Amino acid sequence: MGFTDFFSDVWDTFSHPSPDADAGGKASTNTPSSGTDEESGDEKDVNKDDAKDGEDSEQGHKPSGDDDEAEEEEEEETVDPKDELEEECRNSQGCAQPKHHFDECQERVTGQIESDGKAKEDCVEEFFHLAHCVTSCAAPKLFAQLK
């Protein structure tokens, strides 16, 4: 972008009035201001018609009744089998070593925070080792259930 291009862009930007600017800089009194609760004449007429129509029929949110409660009780909450399988794997012998390292790291970091007010390390690496172990253990069992 050259030096003259810059000035021509600036000139174009500031030389043309905004299309939504009012003439003479005065506020319009014909329509309500944006963000106010004022209604135009047309809106008042439509709202009056809606109010008249609303007397005959109900609209909007229906209050919950006995029917809704009965349906909720009948519906069983579905449980994600992935969560259960991962919990089993996390506590299994196969993931005992990564879980042990993660737990030790958490204890160290918690102790550092309590004594110094901040931690000198984090347990991200240990967490990812544990997550990898749990996922590797749970994935085959999960996909066997889904087939």
Secondary structure in CASP SS format (residue, H / E / C, confidence):
PFRMAT SS
TARGET T0000
AUTHOR 0000-0000-0000
METHOD secondary structure of the structure
MODEL  1
M C 1.00
G C 1.00
F H 1.00
T H 1.00
D H 1.00
F H 1.00
F H 1.00
S H 1.00
D H 1.00
V H 1.00
W H 1.00
D H 1.00
T H 1.00
F H 1.00
S H 1.00
H C 1.00
P C 1.00
S C 1.00
P C 1.00
D C 1.00
A C 1.00
D C 1.00
A H 1.00
G H 1.00
G H 1.00
K C 1.00
A C 1.00
S C 1.00
T C 1.00
N C 1.00
T C 1.00
P C 1.00
S C 1.00
S C 1.00
G C 1.00
T C 1.00
D C 1.00
E C 1.00
E C 1.00
S C 1.00
G H 1.00
D H 1.00
E H 1.00
K H 1.00
D H 1.00
V H 1.00
N H 1.00
K H 1.00
D H 1.00
D H 1.00
A H 1.00
K H 1.00
D H 1.00
G H 1.00
E H 1.00
D H 1.00
S C 1.00
E C 1.00
Q C 1.00
G C 1.00
H C 1.00
K C 1.00
P C 1.00
S C 1.00
G C 1.00
D H 1.00
D H 1.00
D H 1.00
E H 1.00
A H 1.00
E H 1.00
E H 1.00
E H 1.00
E H 1.00
E C 1.00
E C 1.00
E C 1.00
T C 1.00
V C 1.00
D C 1.00
P H 1.00
K H 1.00
D H 1.00
E H 1.00
L H 1.00
E H 1.00
E H 1.00
E H 1.00
C H 1.00
R H 1.00
N C 1.00
S C 1.00
Q H 1.00
G H 1.00
C H 1.00
A H 1.00
Q H 1.00
P H 1.00
K H 1.00
H H 1.00
H H 1.00
F H 1.00
D H 1.00
E H 1.00
C H 1.00
Q H 1.00
E H 1.00
R H 1.00
V H 1.00
T H 1.00
G H 1.00
Q H 1.00
I H 1.00
E H 1.00
S H 1.00
D H 1.00
G C 1.00
K C 1.00
A C 1.00
K C 1.00
E C 1.00
D C 1.00
C C 1.00
V H 1.00
E H 1.00
E H 1.00
F H 1.00
F H 1.00
H H 1.00
L H 1.00
A H 1.00
H H 1.00
C H 1.00
V H 1.00
T H 1.00
S H 1.00
C H 1.00
A H 1.00
A H 1.00
P H 1.00
K H 1.00
L H 1.00
F H 1.00
A H 1.00
Q H 1.00
L H 1.00
K C 1.00
END
